[in-house]
């Protein structure tokens, strides 16, 4: 019998999958599109045994990491999930730690304390995960790394890392927060390798430039491709 999640599960998905990955995003566009493209690609472990659920967030529900974590915890309680299903909080460092004083260490500990609950943080933001598809961190100059980490706003809708990513893509179209699957998906395994190469395993999340998104993506793709 398929498991019932009402509107939470896409009708075309594997509603009778053995294992679900429930994804809650801080952002509303970039992360959602990236994982939808991955889900629909040949990279996805399309065996029918796993499925992803992008958790919906209402217009009035908060976007800070604590609010998204609360939404994910509530979904875990309210729906008929199995003990083996995994819950992933996909968030950025951005200014949450430095300006808004959110304790990301405590947040990581809270996630770890809940069964099958995980945090995938990108520092400074999800675009760092995208950069790792195209560049090794060691290929970026020290001066550029400082600027990427600070990620200053350059307009009402763009930050420094957006310009850097557009330059690395190099197709002259810029970067509009909607990652092109033709650019990034062929390089997913390279991104995983590049992220692992700079990961500090004893840290609860990347304290410098980096991304833990690889930990989730590794579980979603076909390992023999």
C-alpha positions as CSV (number, residue, x, y, z in Angstrom):
1,X,0.0,0.0,0.0
2,X,1.3,3.5,-0.9
3,X,1.9,5.7,2.1
4,X,-0.4,8.7,2.3
5,X,1.0,12.2,2.6
6,X,-1.8,14.1,0.9
7,X,-0.3,17.1,-1.0
8,X,3.1,16.5,0.5
9,X,4.1,13.9,-2.1
10,X,4.1,14.5,-5.9
11,X,1.5,12.3,-7.6
12,X,4.1,11.1,-10.1
13,X,6.6,10.0,-7.4
14,X,7.2,6.7,-5.8
15,X,4.6,7.0,-3.1
16,X,5.3,3.4,-2.1
17,X,9.1,3.9,-1.9
18,X,10.9,2.1,0.8
19,X,12.6,5.2,2.0
20,X,11.9,9.0,1.7
21,X,14.2,11.9,1.9
22,X,12.3,14.9,3.2
23,X,14.0,18.1,2.2
24,X,13.4,21.5,3.8
25,X,15.1,24.5,2.1
26,X,15.9,27.9,3.5
27,X,15.6,29.3,0.0
28,X,12.6,29.1,-2.2
29,X,14.1,28.9,-5.7
30,X,17.7,27.8,-6.2
31,X,17.7,24.7,-3.9
32,X,14.3,23.6,-5.0
33,X,15.2,23.7,-8.7
34,X,18.6,22.0,-8.2
35,X,17.1,19.1,-6.3
36,X,14.1,18.8,-8.7
37,X,16.5,18.7,-11.6
38,X,18.6,16.1,-9.9
39,X,15.4,14.1,-9.1
40,X,14.4,14.1,-12.7
41,X,17.9,13.2,-14.1
42,X,19.5,10.0,-14.9
43,X,21.8,10.5,-11.9
44,X,19.0,9.9,-9.5
45,X,18.7,6.4,-7.9
46,X,15.5,5.8,-9.9
47,X,15.0,2.3,-8.6
48,X,11.7,2.9,-6.9
49,X,13.2,2.3,-3.5
50,X,13.8,5.9,-2.6
51,X,12.0,9.2,-3.2
52,X,12.5,12.9,-2.3
53,X,9.9,15.2,-0.9
54,X,10.5,18.9,-1.1
55,X,8.7,20.2,2.0
56,X,6.3,23.1,1.3
57,X,6.7,26.3,3.2
58,X,3.8,28.7,3.5
59,X,4.2,32.4,2.5
60,X,4.0,33.5,6.1
61,X,6.3,30.9,7.5
62,X,9.8,32.0,8.4
63,X,12.8,31.4,6.2
64,X,15.5,31.5,8.9
65,X,17.2,28.2,9.8
66,X,15.4,27.8,13.1
67,X,12.0,28.4,11.5
68,X,12.7,25.9,8.7
69,X,14.0,23.4,11.2
70,X,10.7,23.8,13.2
71,X,8.7,23.2,10.0
72,X,10.6,20.0,9.2
73,X,10.2,18.7,12.8
74,X,6.5,19.3,12.6
75,X,6.2,17.4,9.4
76,X,8.1,14.6,10.9
77,X,5.4,14.4,13.7
78,X,2.3,15.0,11.5
79,X,2.8,12.6,8.7
80,X,3.1,8.9,8.4
81,X,6.9,8.6,8.0
82,X,8.9,5.4,8.6
83,X,11.7,5.2,11.2
84,X,14.1,4.9,8.3
85,X,13.0,8.0,6.4
86,X,15.6,10.9,6.5
87,X,14.9,14.6,7.2
88,X,17.3,17.1,5.7
89,X,17.6,20.8,6.6
90,X,19.3,22.5,3.7
91,X,20.5,26.0,4.8
92,X,23.1,28.7,4.4
93,X,25.4,30.4,6.9
94,X,25.0,33.9,5.3
95,X,24.3,36.5,8.0
96,X,22.4,34.2,10.3
97,X,25.4,33.6,12.5
98,X,27.2,36.9,12.3
99,X,24.3,39.4,12.3
100,X,21.2,37.5,13.5
101,X,23.1,35.6,16.2
102,X,21.7,32.2,15.4
103,X,23.7,29.5,17.1
104,X,24.5,27.2,14.3
105,X,26.5,24.8,16.5
106,X,23.4,24.3,18.7
107,X,21.2,23.9,15.6
108,X,23.6,21.2,14.3
109,X,23.4,19.5,17.8
110,X,19.6,19.7,17.8
111,X,19.5,18.0,14.4
112,X,21.9,15.3,15.5
113,X,19.9,14.6,18.6
114,X,16.8,13.7,16.5
115,X,16.7,10.3,14.8
116,X,17.5,10.5,11.1
117,X,17.6,14.3,11.1
118,X,20.4,16.0,9.2
119,X,21.7,19.4,8.4
120,X,23.4,20.3,5.1
121,X,24.8,23.8,5.4
122,X,26.7,25.8,2.7
123,X,29.1,28.5,3.7
124,X,28.4,31.3,2.8
125,X,25.3,30.0,0.8
126,X,24.1,27.3,-1.6
127,X,25.9,28.9,-4.5
128,X,29.2,27.6,-2.9
129,X,27.9,24.1,-3.5
130,X,27.4,25.1,-7.2
131,X,30.9,26.6,-7.4
132,X,32.3,23.3,-6.3
133,X,30.8,21.7,-9.4
134,X,33.1,24.0,-11.5
135,X,36.2,24.7,-9.4
136,X,38.3,23.2,-6.7
137,X,38.7,25.5,-3.8
138,X,42.5,25.5,-4.3
139,X,42.0,26.9,-7.7
140,X,40.5,30.1,-6.3
141,X,42.9,32.9,-5.2
142,X,43.2,33.8,-1.5
143,X,41.8,37.3,-2.2
144,X,38.8,35.9,-4.0
145,X,38.1,33.5,-1.2
146,X,37.9,36.4,1.3
147,X,35.4,38.2,-0.9
148,X,33.3,35.1,-1.5
149,X,33.2,34.4,2.2
150,X,32.1,38.0,3.0
151,X,29.6,37.7,0.1
152,X,28.7,41.4,0.1
153,X,25.5,42.6,-1.6
154,X,26.2,44.2,-5.0
155,X,22.5,45.0,-5.8
156,X,19.1,44.4,-4.4
157,X,19.0,40.9,-5.7
158,X,22.6,39.8,-6.1
159,X,25.6,39.1,-3.9
160,X,29.3,38.8,-4.8
161,X,29.1,35.0,-5.1
162,X,26.5,35.3,-7.8
163,X,28.9,37.3,-10.0
164,X,31.7,34.8,-9.3
165,X,29.5,31.9,-10.2
166,X,28.4,33.6,-13.4
167,X,32.1,34.1,-14.4
168,X,32.8,30.4,-13.7
169,X,29.9,29.3,-15.8
170,X,31.3,31.6,-18.5
171,X,28.4,31.4,-21.0
172,X,27.7,35.1,-21.0
173,X,24.2,34.7,-19.6
174,X,25.0,35.5,-16.0
175,X,23.4,33.7,-13.1
176,X,19.7,34.1,-12.2
177,X,19.4,31.9,-9.1
178,X,18.0,29.1,-11.3
179,X,20.9,26.7,-11.9
180,X,21.0,25.2,-15.4
181,X,21.0,21.4,-15.1
182,X,23.1,21.1,-18.3
183,X,25.9,23.0,-16.5
184,X,25.8,21.4,-13.1
185,X,24.4,17.9,-13.2
186,X,27.2,16.4,-15.4
187,X,29.6,17.6,-12.7
188,X,27.8,16.4,-9.6
189,X,30.4,13.7,-8.8
190,X,33.2,16.3,-9.2
191,X,31.3,18.6,-6.8
192,X,31.1,15.7,-4.2
193,X,34.8,15.1,-4.5
194,X,35.7,18.8,-4.3
195,X,33.5,19.2,-1.2
196,X,34.9,16.2,0.6
197,X,38.4,17.4,-0.2
198,X,37.9,20.5,2.0
199,X,35.6,19.1,4.6
200,X,36.7,19.2,8.2
201,X,35.0,16.1,9.6
202,X,35.1,17.1,13.3
203,X,33.3,20.4,12.6
204,X,29.5,20.2,12.8
205,X,29.2,22.3,9.7
206,X,31.6,24.1,7.3
207,X,33.2,26.9,9.3
208,X,35.0,28.3,6.2
209,X,34.1,28.1,2.5
210,X,32.5,24.8,1.8
211,X,29.2,22.8,1.7
212,X,27.8,19.7,3.4
213,X,25.2,19.3,0.6
214,X,27.4,16.5,-0.8
215,X,26.4,14.3,2.2
216,X,22.8,14.4,0.9
217,X,23.5,14.2,-2.8
218,X,25.7,11.1,-2.3
219,X,22.6,9.3,-1.0
220,X,20.4,10.3,-3.9
221,X,22.5,9.4,-6.9
222,X,23.4,6.2,-8.7
223,X,26.8,5.3,-7.4
224,X,27.8,3.3,-10.5
225,X,27.3,6.1,-13.1
